[in-house]
Amino acid sequence: MPYSEKLAGRIRDSLSGMRNVEEKKMFRGICFMVNDKMCVCVSGEDMMCRINPEKYEHAIEKTGTRPMIMRGKIMKGFLFVSQDAIRSKKEFDYWINLCLEFNEKAKSSKVKSRKNM
């Protein structure tokens, strides 16, 4: 499934002034890693946000959101936001800032390589 290049471009533009931003293909789309930590992704037409799990319950109540479910379990701290819910710059910036706020505290997603024995 292709992902929204337009949405990826919006995210790319919003993160352009930051250091240590890397793009990786994952989740059937593209993920923006900030400081070696998953921050925000584009999956299909939606933005997948990694946010503070403590703010999840409030965030998931917003219009245009849905939970991320893996192996039948809701992943608190991850949610999808539809493009309809981020049309305005204010709405878009709200979600980007929520992702960046948590990114400062989040653990690195970087996979450590194992040494051969």
C-alpha positions in Angstrom: 0.0 0.0 0.0 1.5 3.3 -1.0 1.7 6.1 1.6 0.7 9.8 1.2 3.7 11.6 -0.3 1.9 14.9 0.5 1.6 14.1 4.2 5.3 12.9 4.2 6.3 16.2 2.7 4.4 18.1 5.4 6.2 16.2 8.1 9.5 16.5 6.3 9.0 20.3 6.1 8.1 20.5 9.8 11.2 18.6 10.9 13.6 20.3 8.4 15.3 22.6 10.9 16.0 19.8 13.3 19.2 17.7 13.7 19.4 14.0 13.7 16.3 13.3 11.6 16.3 10.1 9.5 13.6 8.6 7.3 13.1 4.8 7.3 10.6 2.7 5.5 8.4 0.8 7.9 4.7 0.3 8.9 3.7 0.1 5.2 5.0 3.7 4.9 7.7 6.0 6.1 8.8 6.7 9.6 10.7 9.8 10.8 13.2 9.0 13.4 14.4 11.8 15.6 17.6 11.2 17.6 17.4 7.5 16.8 13.9 7.3 18.2 10.7 6.7 16.3 8.8 9.9 16.3 6.1 10.1 13.6 5.2 8.0 10.6 3.0 8.1 7.5 1.1 4.8 7.0 -1.2 4.9 4.0 -3.1 8.1 4.2 -2.8 8.5 8.0 -0.2 10.0 10.3 1.0 7.6 13.0 2.0 9.4 16.2 4.2 8.2 19.0 3.1 10.1 22.1 3.4 10.0 25.8 1.3 7.0 27.0 0.1 9.2 29.9 -1.5 11.5 27.3 -3.0 8.7 25.2 -6.5 8.6 26.7 -7.0 12.3 26.1 -5.5 12.2 22.6 -7.5 9.2 21.4 -10.7 11.0 22.2 -10.0 13.7 19.5 -11.8 13.5 16.2 -10.0 11.6 13.5 -7.9 9.4 15.7 -7.9 5.6 16.0 -5.7 3.3 18.1 -2.7 1.3 16.8 -3.4 -2.4 17.3 -0.7 -5.0 17.1 -1.3 -8.7 17.7 -4.8 -7.8 19.0 -3.5 -5.4 21.6 -3.9 -1.6 21.7 -0.5 0.0 21.8 -0.8 2.9 24.2 1.4 5.7 23.1 0.8 5.1 19.4 -2.2 6.3 17.5 -3.3 7.1 13.9 -4.6 10.5 12.9 -6.5 10.9 9.7 -5.7 13.6 7.2 -9.1 15.2 7.8 -8.0 15.8 11.4 -4.8 17.6 10.4 -5.9 19.9 7.5 -5.1 23.1 9.3 -1.5 24.1 10.3 -2.7 24.4 13.9 -4.1 20.9 14.0 -1.0 19.4 12.2 1.4 21.3 14.5 -0.5 20.0 17.6 0.3 16.4 16.7 3.8 17.1 15.5 4.6 18.9 18.8 3.0 16.1 20.9 5.3 13.6 19.1 8.4 15.8 19.5 7.6 16.4 23.2 7.5 12.7 23.9 10.6 12.1 21.7 12.7 13.9 24.2 11.8 11.3 26.9 11.4 8.2 24.8 13.8 5.3 24.8 15.8 4.8 21.6 14.3 2.5 19.0 17.7 1.7 17.7 18.4 -2.0 17.4 21.7 -3.0 18.9 23.7 -5.5 16.9 24.8 -8.7 18.5 28.4 -9.8 18.4 29.1 -13.2 17.0 30.2 -15.7 19.6 
